[in-house]
Amino acid sequence: MIPNTKNDLSIIKQIIALQSMNEDSLLSMWDKFFDYKPEVSSRQHIIAKIAYKIQEQVYGGVDPVTESKIREKAKKTSLIDKKKRKKFDPQIGTKITKEYHDKTYEVLVVDDGFAYEGDVFKSLSAIANKITGTKWNGLKFFGVAS
């Protein structure tokens, strides 16, 4: 875009100036636009968000109708992604083994959960917790996460 107004040149100068600001100055500028800390500490991320806000002040932001469409599309995309994920669904009789601290642990998939040392557990996480004494994602602990 070729600038055609005084506002355009002012905005371009402000955005270019962001590149030469030190971290403290950038964060001070951030605080003028946002009431929260940056989600990402990347310098370029911070500059991009501030640059957007500078332009938004002059040209306006996304209109409510477009904002609503974006949010709706994001919700649908999120639901589609969840449906596409593979669910861990092993067949009954599958044996899952894990070596942990020089010991091999065996879990058997049974009709109503997972059998381990004579007990039936609803989840692999409960078994991982029993083995390690700490909270674990059982799928990750046993190496079966997709």
Backbone as JSON, one array per atom type, in Angstrom:
{
  "sequence": "MIPNTKNDLSIIKQIIALQSMNEDSLLSMWDKFFDYKPEVSSRQHIIAKIAYKIQEQVYGGVDPVTESKIREKAKKTSLIDKKKRKKFDPQIGTKITKEYHDKTYEVLVVDDGFAYEGDVFKSLSAIANKITGTKWNGLKFFGVAS",
  "N": [[0.84, -1.19, 0.0], [0.61, 2.14, -0.87], [1.31, 4.96, 0.97], [-1.08, 7.52, 1.51], [-1.97, 9.51, 3.07], [-1.43, 11.76, 5.82], [-1.86, 10.43, 8.21], [-1.37, 7.75, 7.47], [1.43, 7.76, 6.99], [2.33, 8.43, 9.54], [1.54, 6.21, 11.03], [3.04, 4.18, 9.79], [5.61, 5.05, 10.44], [5.51, 4.81, 13.24], [5.24, 2.04, 13.54], [7.59, 1.1, 12.33], [9.39, 2.18, 14.14], [9.0, 0.55, 16.33], [10.6, -1.66, 15.89], [13.17, -0.89, 16.63], [13.04, -0.48, 19.32], [13.94, -1.11, 22.74], [13.58, -3.95, 24.99], [12.27, -3.19, 27.42], [11.0, -0.8, 26.68], [9.28, -1.74, 24.71], [7.63, -3.41, 26.24], [6.5, -1.53, 27.9], [5.05, -0.07, 26.04], [3.33, -2.11, 25.28], [1.78, -2.35, 27.61], [0.23, -0.08, 27.4], [-1.7, -0.77, 25.58], [-2.76, -3.25, 26.28], [-4.26, -5.12, 28.95], [-3.03, -7.22, 30.13], [-0.27, -9.52, 30.44], [2.09, -10.32, 27.8], [1.29, -13.25, 25.93], [3.12, -14.76, 24.66], [6.61, -14.67, 24.69], [8.1, -13.84, 22.57], [9.85, -11.44, 20.74], [9.11, -10.55, 18.15], [6.44, -11.35, 18.07], [5.3, -9.72, 20.04], [5.8, -7.18, 18.93], [4.27, -7.39, 16.57], [1.64, -7.58, 17.6], [1.38, -5.13, 18.92], [1.7, -3.41, 16.74], [-0.6, -4.04, 15.29], [-2.53, -3.02, 17.06], [-1.92, -0.28, 16.99], [-2.62, 0.35, 14.35], [-5.31, -0.35, 14.47], [-6.38, 1.6, 16.13], [-6.51, 3.82, 14.46], [-7.73, 2.99, 12.03], [-9.78, 1.36, 12.83], [-11.19, -1.66, 14.23], [-11.92, -5.16, 13.78], [-15.16, -5.67, 12.54], [-18.22, -6.32, 14.4], [-19.85, -8.35, 13.2], [-18.11, -9.8, 11.52], [-16.26, -10.59, 13.46], [-17.88, -12.3, 14.98], [-18.36, -14.33, 13.08], [-15.77, -15.33, 12.78], [-15.26, -16.35, 15.35], [-17.25, -18.33, 15.47], [-16.45, -20.04, 13.39], [-13.99, -20.84, 14.43], [-14.82, -22.31, 16.66], [-16.16, -24.46, 15.4], [-14.05, -25.6, 13.96], [-12.43, -26.41, 16.05], [-14.05, -28.39, 17.2], [-14.14, -30.23, 15.12], [-11.44, -31.0, 14.98], [-11.22, -32.35, 17.44], [-12.88, -34.53, 16.99], [-11.5, -35.86, 15.0], [-9.26, -36.84, 16.25], [-7.53, -39.75, 17.22], [-8.85, -42.15, 19.33], [-7.63, -43.93, 22.09], [-8.15, -47.2, 21.99], [-7.83, -50.11, 22.84], [-7.88, -53.66, 22.09], [-9.59, -56.16, 24.02], [-7.6, -58.18, 26.03], [-5.18, -57.3, 25.16], [-1.8, -56.79, 25.95], [-0.01, -54.51, 27.8], [3.14, -53.19, 28.25], [5.65, -51.77, 30.38], [8.78, -50.45, 31.03], [10.24, -49.35, 33.91], [12.32, -47.72, 36.06], [14.21, -49.9, 36.04], [12.51, -52.08, 36.22], [10.0, -54.23, 34.91], [6.71, -53.6, 34.07], [3.46, -54.96, 33.73], [0.37, -54.67, 32.13], [-2.94, -55.67, 31.6], [-5.44, -55.49, 29.18], [-8.76, -55.53, 29.99], [-12.28, -56.4, 30.06], [-13.64, -54.4, 31.57], [-11.78, -52.37, 31.99], [-8.43, -52.0, 33.04], [-6.24, -54.49, 34.0], [-4.08, -54.94, 36.71], [-1.68, -56.27, 38.76], [-3.6, -57.97, 40.0], [-5.75, -56.3, 40.49], [-8.43, -54.32, 39.09], [-8.4, -51.48, 37.14], [-9.86, -48.37, 36.18], [-8.5, -46.69, 34.52], [-5.4, -46.09, 32.74], [-3.92, -44.12, 33.86], [-4.42, -44.23, 36.6], [-3.05, -46.55, 37.23], [-0.44, -45.85, 36.49], [-0.01, -43.88, 38.38], [-0.09, -45.43, 40.7], [2.21, -46.97, 40.31], [4.3, -45.07, 40.15], [3.82, -43.23, 42.15], [3.21, -40.65, 41.69], [1.26, -38.14, 39.94], [0.27, -38.92, 36.69], [-0.18, -38.81, 33.11], [-1.63, -41.52, 31.93], [-1.61, -42.68, 29.36], [0.61, -41.48, 28.17], [2.62, -42.25, 29.98], [2.7, -45.04, 29.64], [3.39, -45.07, 27.02], [1.56, -45.11, 24.92], [0.22, -43.04, 23.85], [-1.27, -41.17, 21.23]],
  "CA": [[0.0, 0.0, 0.0], [1.34, 3.41, -0.91], [0.65, 5.88, 1.89], [-1.64, 8.68, 0.83], [-2.39, 10.53, 4.03], [-0.51, 12.02, 6.92], [-2.08, 9.33, 9.17], [-0.68, 6.55, 7.0], [2.86, 7.93, 7.24], [2.54, 8.4, 10.99], [1.4, 4.81, 11.46], [4.2, 3.44, 9.29], [6.76, 5.46, 11.26], [5.37, 4.21, 14.57], [5.48, 0.59, 13.43], [9.03, 0.93, 12.08], [10.08, 2.52, 15.39], [8.89, -0.59, 17.25], [11.73, -2.57, 15.64], [14.41, -0.45, 17.29], [12.81, -0.31, 20.76], [14.45, -2.16, 23.62], [12.51, -4.78, 25.57], [11.51, -2.43, 28.41], [10.15, 0.14, 25.96], [8.21, -2.52, 24.07], [6.68, -3.86, 27.26], [5.79, -0.33, 28.34], [4.08, 0.18, 24.97], [2.35, -3.2, 25.4], [0.89, -2.02, 28.72], [-0.71, 0.96, 26.98], [-2.74, -1.36, 24.76], [-3.29, -4.5, 26.81], [-4.3, -5.19, 30.41], [-2.45, -8.52, 30.5], [1.1, -9.72, 29.96], [2.13, -11.05, 26.52], [1.16, -14.71, 26.04], [4.35, -15.31, 24.08], [7.67, -13.69, 24.96], [8.81, -13.54, 21.33], [9.91, -10.02, 20.39], [8.32, -10.3, 16.93], [5.03, -11.5, 18.43], [4.92, -8.5, 20.77], [5.78, -6.09, 17.95], [3.12, -7.57, 15.66], [0.39, -7.26, 18.31], [1.34, -3.68, 19.14], [1.49, -2.8, 15.42], [-2.03, -4.19, 14.98], [-3.29, -2.08, 17.9], [-1.69, 1.07, 16.47], [-3.46, 0.49, 13.16], [-6.71, -0.46, 14.89], [-6.8, 2.9, 16.67], [-6.78, 4.76, 13.38], [-8.63, 2.44, 11.0], [-10.85, 0.57, 13.43], [-10.92, -3.09, 14.34], [-12.81, -6.07, 13.07], [-16.54, -5.37, 12.88], [-18.83, -7.37, 15.21], [-20.35, -9.46, 12.38], [-16.93, -10.59, 11.13], [-15.75, -11.18, 14.7], [-18.77, -13.41, 15.3], [-18.1, -15.39, 12.11], [-14.47, -15.9, 13.1], [-15.42, -17.16, 16.56], [-18.05, -19.51, 15.13], [-15.59, -20.93, 12.59], [-12.98, -21.4, 15.34], [-15.5, -23.35, 17.46], [-16.4, -25.62, 14.54], [-12.75, -26.2, 13.67], [-11.99, -27.07, 17.28], [-14.85, -29.61, 17.35], [-13.71, -31.17, 14.07], [-10.15, -31.54, 15.4], [-11.44, -33.31, 18.51], [-13.48, -35.74, 16.42], [-10.5, -36.53, 14.17], [-8.24, -37.47, 17.07], [-7.72, -41.17, 17.48], [-9.04, -42.5, 20.73], [-6.96, -45.16, 22.45], [-9.2, -48.2, 22.19], [-7.2, -51.42, 22.61], [-8.74, -54.84, 22.19], [-9.5, -56.94, 25.25], [-6.53, -59.16, 25.95], [-3.92, -56.65, 24.81], [-0.87, -56.62, 27.08], [0.77, -53.28, 27.72], [4.29, -53.3, 29.15], [6.41, -50.55, 30.6], [9.97, -50.55, 31.87], [10.36, -48.14, 34.72], [13.3, -47.95, 37.13], [14.77, -51.25, 35.91], [11.5, -53.1, 36.47], [9.0, -54.3, 33.85], [5.33, -53.64, 34.56], [2.54, -55.47, 32.71], [-1.04, -54.35, 32.32], [-3.75, -56.42, 30.65], [-6.71, -54.84, 28.88], [-9.89, -56.42, 30.3], [-13.59, -55.9, 29.66], [-14.07, -53.19, 32.26], [-10.67, -51.49, 32.32], [-7.06, -52.49, 32.92], [-5.85, -55.32, 35.13], [-2.69, -54.79, 37.13], [-1.42, -56.89, 40.06], [-4.81, -58.54, 40.58], [-6.82, -55.31, 40.61], [-8.88, -53.73, 37.82], [-8.42, -50.02, 37.2], [-10.62, -47.76, 35.08], [-7.62, -45.94, 33.62], [-3.95, -46.3, 32.82], [-3.38, -43.08, 34.73], [-4.47, -44.74, 37.97], [-1.96, -47.53, 37.36], [0.82, -45.09, 36.45], [0.07, -43.22, 39.68], [0.26, -46.47, 41.69], [3.59, -47.39, 40.07], [5.28, -43.99, 40.36], [3.51, -42.42, 43.32], [2.92, -39.27, 41.26], [0.2, -38.03, 38.94], [0.75, -39.09, 35.32], [-1.09, -39.16, 32.03], [-1.34, -42.94, 31.75], [-1.29, -42.98, 27.96], [1.99, -41.07, 27.95], [3.5, -43.07, 30.8], [2.85, -46.36, 29.02], [3.85, -44.91, 25.65], [0.52, -45.47, 23.95], [-0.46, -41.82, 23.4], [-1.13, -40.96, 19.78]],
  "C": [[0.88, 1.24, 0.0], [0.61, 4.4, -0.01], [0.13, 7.1, 1.15], [-2.14, 9.74, 1.81], [-1.31, 10.68, 5.11], [-0.62, 10.9, 7.97], [-1.31, 8.08, 8.76], [0.82, 6.62, 7.29], [3.18, 7.85, 8.72], [2.49, 6.96, 11.51], [2.61, 4.0, 11.02], [5.43, 3.78, 10.12], [6.7, 4.83, 12.65], [5.71, 2.72, 14.55], [6.97, 0.31, 13.19], [9.81, 1.2, 13.37], [10.03, 1.37, 16.4], [10.11, -1.52, 17.12], [12.99, -2.17, 16.39], [14.23, -0.23, 18.8], [13.45, -1.44, 21.55], [13.27, -2.86, 24.29], [11.65, -4.0, 26.57], [10.54, -1.45, 27.74], [8.99, -0.58, 25.28], [7.16, -2.94, 25.09], [5.88, -2.69, 27.82], [4.7, 0.02, 27.32], [2.96, -0.86, 25.03], [1.3, -2.84, 26.47], [-0.11, -0.93, 28.37], [-1.9, 0.38, 26.22], [-3.45, -2.55, 25.4], [-3.27, -4.47, 28.34], [-3.85, -6.56, 30.92], [-1.04, -8.6, 29.92], [1.07, -10.47, 28.63], [2.09, -12.56, 26.75], [2.44, -15.39, 25.6], [5.44, -14.25, 24.26], [8.49, -13.33, 23.72], [8.72, -12.04, 21.01], [9.02, -9.72, 19.19], [6.82, -10.43, 17.19], [4.53, -10.22, 19.1], [4.82, -7.32, 19.8], [4.56, -6.2, 17.04], [1.8, -7.19, 16.34], [0.27, -5.77, 18.57], [1.06, -2.96, 17.82], [0.02, -2.9, 15.02], [-2.84, -3.16, 15.77], [-3.12, -0.63, 17.42], [-2.59, 1.32, 15.25], [-4.95, 0.48, 13.51], [-7.23, 0.86, 15.43], [-7.2, 3.87, 15.57], [-7.86, 4.24, 12.43], [-9.82, 1.66, 11.55], [-10.49, -0.91, 13.4], [-11.87, -3.9, 13.48], [-14.24, -5.77, 13.5], [-17.18, -6.56, 13.6], [-19.34, -8.58, 14.4], [-19.2, -10.38, 11.98], [-16.34, -11.3, 12.34], [-16.58, -12.41, 15.08], [-18.54, -14.6, 14.37], [-16.78, -16.1, 12.4], [-14.58, -16.82, 14.32], [-16.2, -18.45, 16.27], [-17.23, -20.53, 14.34], [-14.54, -21.59, 13.48], [-13.59, -22.51, 16.2], [-15.69, -24.62, 16.64], [-15.1, -26.35, 14.24], [-12.25, -26.98, 14.87], [-12.74, -28.38, 17.47], [-14.44, -30.66, 16.33], [-12.39, -31.81, 14.48], [-10.31, -32.59, 16.49], [-12.0, -34.62, 17.97], [-12.45, -36.54, 15.63], [-9.44, -37.27, 14.99], [-8.57, -38.93, 17.29], [-7.85, -41.38, 18.97], [-8.32, -43.82, 20.97], [-8.04, -46.17, 22.81], [-8.64, -49.6, 21.91], [-8.2, -52.56, 22.75], [-8.53, -55.52, 23.53], [-8.44, -58.02, 25.04], [-5.18, -58.57, 25.57], [-3.07, -56.47, 26.06], [-0.04, -55.37, 26.81], [1.92, -53.4, 28.71], [5.02, -51.97, 29.23], [7.61, -50.88, 31.47], [10.13, -49.24, 32.59], [11.26, -48.46, 35.9], [13.76, -49.4, 37.18], [13.79, -52.37, 36.26], [10.49, -53.06, 35.33], [7.61, -54.46, 34.48], [4.43, -54.09, 33.41], [1.11, -55.15, 33.12], [-1.8, -55.1, 31.24], [-5.06, -55.67, 30.45], [-7.81, -55.87, 29.11], [-11.18, -55.71, 29.94], [-13.95, -54.56, 30.3], [-12.91, -52.29, 32.7], [-9.32, -52.14, 32.06], [-6.69, -53.27, 34.17], [-4.37, -55.15, 35.41], [-2.57, -55.33, 38.56], [-2.71, -57.35, 40.75], [-5.97, -57.57, 40.77], [-7.19, -54.8, 39.22], [-9.02, -52.22, 38.03], [-9.19, -49.49, 35.99], [-9.71, -47.08, 34.07], [-6.17, -46.35, 33.79], [-3.3, -45.27, 33.74], [-3.36, -43.54, 36.18], [-3.34, -45.73, 38.22], [-0.62, -46.82, 37.38], [1.04, -44.39, 37.79], [0.49, -44.23, 40.74], [1.73, -46.87, 41.55], [4.58, -46.31, 40.5], [5.06, -43.2, 41.65], [3.25, -40.97, 42.99], [1.86, -39.29, 40.17], [0.82, -38.07, 37.54], [-0.42, -39.17, 34.36], [-0.72, -40.6, 31.69], [-0.96, -43.31, 30.33], [0.15, -42.62, 27.65], [2.96, -41.95, 28.73], [3.76, -44.43, 30.15], [3.25, -46.29, 27.55], [2.83, -45.28, 24.6], [-0.26, -44.24, 23.47], [-0.24, -41.63, 21.91], [-0.6, -39.59, 19.48]]
}
